[in-house]
Amino acid sequence: MSELGDHLTVEVAPRLSSACARSLWESAIPAIQINLEQGLNTIASGAAGRDEVVAAIREETARLVIRRTREAEACILSSSDPETQAPARLLKRLYNGAPQNAECIPIITTNYDTLVELFCDLAGLPLDTGFTGFRRRRARSTPIFQTQYRRVIAAGRRSATYEHRPFPNVRLMKPHGSITWQLAEGAPIEVLNDLSDAPRAIVVPGPTKYEDALINLLFDGMRTEMNAAVGRASALLCVGFGFNDDHLQGAIRQRLDAGMPALILTREFTPNIRTVLHRYPHVLAIQRREAGAEAHLEGDVTFSPVPVWELDFFLKTFLE
């Protein structure tokens, strides 16, 4: 977020043509330099020039994420064994460990990048993003995600009898949109491997975050699917999630109220994570401490010389 804040501070102003938009943006910069999202939220609804500022924020956010995603993907793919990197190993473990009758492995990301999609490919896992098609993929109508089936020979039968059984996939939910989502004919479509400057359908931090998430039908549908997945979950794993999205967390709080186990891995606890730990002491949360890590559970703090807050070390230490 700090890199995004620095980028927006430099790049948004040159894109603004009206005096009222430039004045509005300049008035928000001091607060943005302290805290990106809180600063962006100072841009009042209905203020003159607001729409122009929001459009520039969305364009520049997408531009930065596209560039950084391209760099990250190149780095991942240039490694000697990209399929053995921690996210790919975790996804494969979750997939192979799912119950036999599971419809899917639900993954929720509030990030705009396509790294989860890449790691699914590296792990050799089937993926459903809620869109169908080839080049200009359109979102399914409700339900966005559908159970996939495969035909198998039924065991124990004298003659060949076929049954159709659920074929699990990774069901990827992006309640904030994606750099692969573009605005077309009033609704987002998914266009893969497109590095153009086409407008991206993403919910940006700040003044329209809640409006976009609630008013746009696709974003609202994704949020509904996410809430349903959380409601069915028996446990929750959060990697790098700061619990800063109140409009997405109602279902999570309900499940934590019911005692659902949860594990949080993060570089540093946000104030909201600390609130979660205070309210739900049964949640296990691990953050960085110097070269190692500290784990919080039931009010106790345990220190580790191994940086198990990093996904790679966590998997090697506890699961592999």
Steps between C-alpha positions, in 0.01 A plus 500: 500500500787737570633450147155563358469816709833630370399417144164675524653807664726548197289377210141607567548880482629508137186311391261762642382767256252705703597748770245362747638145461859620546402699810309205646794268443755740646291538815500121552874440446620584856259241648586247226868523587414397857249223416395422143147380554411741776641781290299398196188486716539874564386556140139578579208356309351762272808722502568686176756309293454178698410280202808615310724430801350154555544411131867600518550301822350191336711536185826556685430221751445257213809626318724438801352159582531384138866598493582345837307182415693463175827538692393251768386241245828530310694450825289196595527335159875562472571304820636147468185327631209747496247225574666438837451855628298528819163622360494218243583245771229636729236494227588144406488389865159662547372338180631153572379518860144599415216259584415254225162663435628859509372723221789745516790652688380857571770767480419865569741779409448874531809556281469595134799300372495159329757319715247255647401408144865446410567280801192290420647438155839415648335255741300345215164580659169571321388859556167680478493882512127529435542590132444294185626551147838520332632850424218721631374296791167597653391440857238234548158609606398396851646278627838632393668172596357162403584148610701311238450127448700217348385162373651199677445124488308388808696245702357162589266467202504199268441710192651839426282760666588865502433753772545876503683621807611848606837597356657744744683809382649810654219754518669841494292790632618858445261736680718800405539406135811416301742652253358248252150649537416772250195721467302420187136569419434604856619177660843350575645238268817298554776548242818301563856617424392848398753773586308782331371814673139379486297603807518233771207394716654525845375632832768752598582605855323808619193695397313245284611177665169423663288649222663287230489186712130536576354656185678312219318171442813291442681635807187446706470146364862425585444630852194274533699197382779588743261529795345165412844335482598644839168385643572141391864501610618289792821705536663810354857567385593864445830579325596868502145619568474803728126482579459854369194439281195540722256449213643150442536379855148456636493128416851452642402660830189282523703183451766612749221576747396137456855386588629418152878437513710752311869548424649835398847526344622855444810714505356740758174515694271782394287671765204302369684169542573595860130569545421155361746338742350687794144404406579145385787362710460157337642645175866410443694789346870510408703806408865585445726568798854595403643199310235264640132514587254536785173308530195624690238256631262520797680807629840328505796598282752241381826591330675305224848552355360373167301753291189282489290806414630444145294242313802301382642458852155430643441215255845349551478527879149372562356325194777354285 
